[in-house]
């Protein structure tokens, strides 16, 4: 669920041109040009990390143990 949430957040922020800010920040901080695909991949990676954290905290244990 966190993956989908972060992708929706990325899409909503795109409506306010936030991706341009992120792309420019990457260019200035790291000297690398990135695309919108990388912008969405960053949010996807954050969502995956969030899912892993939730899994390790035991949030999903009730779903796996229902049987």
Buried (B, 14 or more C-beta within 10 A) or exposed (E): EBBEBBBEBBEEBBEEEBBEEBBEEBEEEEEEEBEEEBBBEBBBEBBEEBBEEEEEEEEEEEEEEEE
